Amino acid sequence: MIRFSVFYPKTEGASFDHDYYANKHVPLALKTWGLDRAEIDKGIDGPYEAAVHFTFDSLEAMGAALGNPGTGDVMADVANYTTIQAVTQTSEIVG
């Protein structure tokens, strides 16, 4: 299993609309990438304002999903909820 995570570092003066993110943006990504669910984090303590974690069966499945032409719409939607530059990580789930 592969996890694709998107982290939003806390950034002074930046904005982040958690409601829009959870109710509009993440569902758009799920629909675009053919996924049923994602885990959304709202930072309480630590370096991140928010994060989301998507799970794929394989690197190939993740590549196919992210290669979907609709991914452009997902990326364009970012401006609707934040001014933070995201950081991504791809991980193999080992436990």
Secondary structure, DSSP 4 states (H G I P E B T S, - for coil): -EEEEEEEE--TT--B-HHHIIIIIHHHHHHHHT-S--EEEE-SSSSEEEEEEEEESSHHHHHHHHTSTTHHHHHHHGGGTB-SPPEEEEEE---
